[in-house]
Amino acid sequence: MSVTDAVHGSVEARRWEAPEALRQADPELADLLAAEAERRSESLQLLAGENLTSPAVLAALSGPLIDKYAEGYPGRRHHAGCALADAAELLAIDRAKRLFAADHANVQPRSATSAMLATYAALLKPGDVVLAMSLEHGGHLSCGSRANFSGRWFDFIGYGVREQDSLIDLDQVRELAKLHRPKAIIAGGISYPRHIDWEAFREIADEVDAYLIASAAQITGLVAGGMAPSPVPYADVTVAATHKLLRGPRGGMLLCTAELAERVDRAVFPFSQGGAAMNEVAGKAVALAEAATPEFGVYLRRAVDGARSLAGALERAGARPLTGGTDTHLVTADVSPLGVTGVEAERRCSAAGLMLGKCALPYDPAPASESSGIRLGTGAVASQGMGAEELREVGELIGRLLSGGVDARIGERVRELARAFAGR
């Protein structure tokens, strides 16, 4: 198999059928999984957090390490028979350190949110002040939502983006930092489509003697492939995701300085997690190796070019892309000029086979339950081979749906595109 096939998978590898063992043991679940595979083959996945793992990652996930209990860290396990599990984890750690030029990597977090929890445990005490992007401006639930542990245990202060251009207001960040003297500053969010000025955030953190935490789950893959500035040289801790653009198993990862390595490791285990899922660790190792290939860079360029093309098409259709475009795979757009809410846009697009999400916008007069925005990502469709030309058409189809209502012809065209790229 060529490197390209290993990274992207062949047509045959993308066709999923329930294994006979599953069909015999649980035909009901086998049917559900087959239906999900069929759904994906008939629709376009434009949700920002979704992607397609390679056949090699899937193979590692279902390999023998799925059964291994390996509580602790390599060389310091609480169970016998961990020598090969240790080797697999050390391989993932070494690959992460080399790929991101990091002093230390912890590959055990089960999600980026659990990785953020561990970061707080390593650096903060309950009640500490934290400065982070506010949720309505693009921040994550783990950065201050009252429904989340973060908003209940720490005192979060939110910074935002400028109303005129939707770009991060670094002057406001500096003013809030000097006023509140936070213990930590979090740079990054989940729906901000532009590159982050990590150096500027580092300077502000140093001015108030705060830790700098990079919330880089959405852009981990872009950083790995050199398509986005790396936070690692500037942040004390970088919180990463191993799925999304990195195309590995659903999970998290922490990159940090050598000085914080022991504190970070102890915050993951034993403070916030038990035994690592070693099959996920193995899958992360595979994804990190794939991300070091030239083919991965080609994929990332396709994802970014496609997102820019998509944003341009939406703008021409009458929507308003925030920040005027994108530097990444993300597109966040105000659809209120088309006379619909974000909820209605999501509903119409879903009915036509276009899977995207509603999104709260900065300074949005609409209630959060409805919103005026949508958030899209090109990661999954770029993995299937879609580029700027196809994403331009997708943007046009979305524009037609939102300005004119559901049209059966649009749904059929979406299915044609989905079928054409489903096996890639």
N, C-alpha and C positions, 0 to 999 in steps of 0.2 A: 504493500500500500504506500502511495506517495505521501509526502508531508501534507500536501493540500487535502488529500482524502482523510488523513488522520485528524486534521484540524476541523475541517468542515463536514466531513461525512459524505458518503456517496448516496445516490438516489435510493439504492436498496437499503442502506443503513437507516434511512429516515422513515421507512415504512414500518409501522409497528403492528405486530399481531401478538395477541396474548399467548404466552408460552403454554404448552399443553398441561404442564403441572398446575399452573394457575387455573386453567379452564376446568380441570378435573376437581381441584380442591375448592374453588370458589367461583363458579360461573357467573354469579351476580356481579361480583367486583370486576371480573374479567370483562364483562359487557360494559361496565361503566368506563373502564380504562380504554377500551376500544372506541367507545363513543367520544371520549375526550380526544383521542388521536384523530378521529374523523372530524371533530369540530375544528381542531387546529388546521387540518388540511383544507378546510373550506372557508377559512377566515384569515385575516391579516392581523398579526399580533403587534400592536403599536403601543402597548403599555410600557412605560419607561423602565420598569424594573424587570421585565421579562427578556429571556433570551433562549437559545438552544444550546444544550451541552453537546459536546462531540461524542461519537461512539466510544472513543477511548476513555473519556471521563465516565460515561455510563458503565463501561466494563469494570472500571475500578470501583465504582459505587456498589456493584453487585458481587464483588470479589470476596474472598475468604475473610478479609479484615472486617467485614460486616458483623462477624460473630465474636470479635476479639474485645475483651474488656481490658482497657489499658488506662486505668486511673493514675494520674500523675504525669510526669514528664520523662523523656528518654533518659534511661539510666537511673531513674528514681520512681519506678512504678510500684504500685501497691499489689500487683498480681504477678504471678509467674507466667512464663511463656511469651514475654513481650519483646524479645530481641528483634524480631522482624518488624513488629509494629514500631519499635524505636527507629529502625532504619528508615521506614517509610516516612515517619514524622520528621526525622532529621533531613531527609531529602527535600520535603516540602519547605522546611525552614530555610535550608541553604538556597533553594531556588528563589524563595521570596526575598531573601536578603540581597541576592545578586541582582534580581530583576528590578528591585526598587532602591538599590544602594542604601539599605537600611542597616543599622548596627545590630538590631535584634528584631525577630519576628515571632509572633505567637499565632499558630494556625489552628488552635482548638476552638475558638468561639463558634457557636452554632448559628449565629446571625450577626449582622452589623449592629443591631440593637443590643444584643448581649455583649458585644465587644465594647459598645459605648458604656454600658453598665459597668463593665470591668474597668474601663478607663476612669470613670468617676470614683470607683472604689480604690483605685491606685493613687489618685491624686487629691481627692476631696474628702471632706467630712460633712455629714448632714448639716444643712443650714448655710453652707458656704455660698457666696455669690458667684454666679456664672453669667457671662455675657455671651449670647448666642443669637443667631438669626431668628426673628420671630416667626411663628408658624404661618401666619397669613402672608408673610413675605417670602416664604420658601423653606423655612426651617422644618426639621423633623420632629415627630412626636417625642422622641427621646431627648429633645433639647428644650424641655420646659412645659410640655402639655400637662395640665392638671389631671388628665386622665391617665397619665403615665407616671412611673416611679420618679422620673426626673423632676417633674413639677411639684411632687409632694415632698421630696427629700432635700431639694436645693432651692435657693432663691435666684430664679432666672430673671435676667433683664434682657429685653429684646431689642436688637438693632434691626434696621430695615434698609430698603432701597429708596432711591430718590423717585419722587412721583413723576418727574418730567422724562426720565429715561429708563427707569426700573433697574438701574445699576446700584450696587452696594454703595451706601453713603459712608465712606471711610472717615469723613470728618465727624459724622455722628458716632461712629464706632469709637473714635478717639475721645470724644467728649464724654460719652457714657462710661468709658473705661476710667477716665480720670475722676469722674463724679462718684462712681460706685466701687472702684478698686476691687474688681473681681479676682477670685482665686484662679479662675481659668477663663479663657476666651475660646469660643468654638467658631472656627471659620468654615463656611460651606453649608450646603443645604441639599434639598432633594429636587427642587424645581427651578434652580437658578441656571440658565443656559450658557452663561459666560464663564471664562476662566477666572479663577480666584487669584488675587494678588497676595500670595502667601507671604512674601517679604514684608509688605506693608503691615499685615496682621502681626508678624513677628516683632516688628518695630514697636507697634502699639502695646503688645503684650509685655515687652521688655520695659517700656516706660512705666508700667504699673506693677511690675514684678509678678506677672501672671503666667500660668502655664498656657501654652497654645496647643489646642486640640484641633486636628484637621478632620472634619466630617467629609470623608472622601468616598463614601460607598457608591455613589452614582458614577463617579469618574475613575474608579480604580483601574478598569481596563484601559482607559485612555492614557492614564499615567504610565501604566506598564508598557504601552506601545509608543510612548514618547509623543502622544497627540495632545497632551495637556501638561501644563507645568506641574512638577512634582512638589507636594507639600513636605516630603520627607526631610529635606535639608533644613526646613524651618520649624516644623512642628515638634513638640515634645513627644506627642503620640499621634499617630495617624490611624483613624478608624476606617477600615476597608471592607468591601464585600467581595466574596469570591464568585458570586453569580453575576448578574447584570452584564456589564460589558466584558468582564473577565471570562465569562462563559464556563465557569466551573460549577461545583455543587452549590446549592443554596447554603450560604454560610458566611462567616465573618473572619477577619484577620486583623491583628494589631501589629503595627510597626512603630518602633520607639528607639530612643537613645539607649546607649549601653548603661547609662546611669540609672535608668528607670526599669531595666529589664526584669530584675527580680521582683519589684513591686507590681509590675504588670502581670507577670506570670502568676504570682500569688493571688492577684485579684481575679484571674480567670479560674484557676484551681488552687486552693479549694474554696475560695470565697463565693464565686457565683455559678460555678458549674461542677458537675461530677466528672465521671469518666468521659474522655473524648470519644466521639464517633469516628473510629479509625478508618472506616470505609470513606467517610467524607474527607478526612485528612489525606487519604490516598488520592481521591478525586481532585483535591486541591493541588496536590503535587503534579498531577497530569496537566491540569489547566495552566499552572505556572510555567511548565515546560512549553506548552503550546504557545503561550503568550510571548515567549522569547524568539519565535520563528518569524522570518520575513513575511510569511503569509498572514500572520496576525496583524501586522501593520497595514497590509493591503485591505484587510477586512475593516479595520478602524477607519481608514480613509474613506471607504465606501459608506460607512455609517455616518460619518460627519458630513460628507458631501451630500448624502441623501437627506440629512436633517436640514441642511441649508436650502436645498431644493424644495423640500416640503414646506419650510417656513415661508419661502418666497411665493409658493403657490397659494398658501392660505392668505397671505397678505393681498395678493392680487384678487382673491375671491371676496375680500372685504373684512376679513378678520384682522386682528392687530397682534402680531407676534411681540411678546415682551422683549425689551432691549433692542428691538428692531431686527432680531435674527438669533443666531446661535453660534457658539464656538465648539459645541459638543454634539452628542447624539440626541439631546433634549430639545424639544420645542414646547414652549408655553405660550398660549395665545388667548387673547380676549375675544370671545365670540359674540359679545353683546351687540356689536355693530350689525350683525346678521339677524338680530331680532330673536335670539334664543339664549337660554341659560346654559351653563355648563352641564347641568343635569339632563336637559333636553338634548343637547348635542351628543352626550354620551349615549343616550337611549337611541337616537336616530342612527348613529354610527354603528352601534352594536347590532341593531336590527338588520343592517346591511352587511354585517360581517367585518366591520372595522372596529377592532378592540382598542379603545383608548379610555382615558379617565378624565372626569371633571376635576377642576383644580381651583382652589381659592387663589385670588389675585390680590396684590397689594392695593390698598385704597379702594377695594371693591365695595360698592354700595349694596350689592346683593348679599343676602344671608349666606353663611357658609354652607348651609344645607343644600343650597341651589348653586351658588357661585356663578361667576361670569366667564370662567376660564376652562380650558382643556389643556392637558399635558400629554405629550406624545414622545415616544422614543423609537429610534430606528434600529436598535440593537438586534432584535430577532429577525426582522425582514432583511437586514444587511447580512446576517448569517446565512440566510437562504439565497443570497445573491442579488437582492434588489439594490439598485444604485440610484443616482440622481434622476435619471429619466423616469424610472418607475415611481419614485417618490413624488416627483412633480405631478404625475397623473393621480396619485393617491390624494395629494393635496387638493387637486381640482375636484375629485369626486367628493371629498369632504365638504368643500365649498358649495357644491351643488346640493348636497343633502341638507346643509344647514340653512341655505337661502331659499330652497324650494320644497323641502319636505322629502319624505321617503319616496324613492323611485325604484321600481323593481329592476329596471335596467342597470342602475348603479350596483345593486346587490349582485346581479349576474356578472358584471364586469369584475367586481371584487373577487368573486369565486373563481373566475378565469385566471386572475393574477395569482390567487392563492394556490390553485392547482398547478400552475406553471412553475411555481417556485417551491412547492411543498416538499419535493424530494431532494432539495439541494442542501 
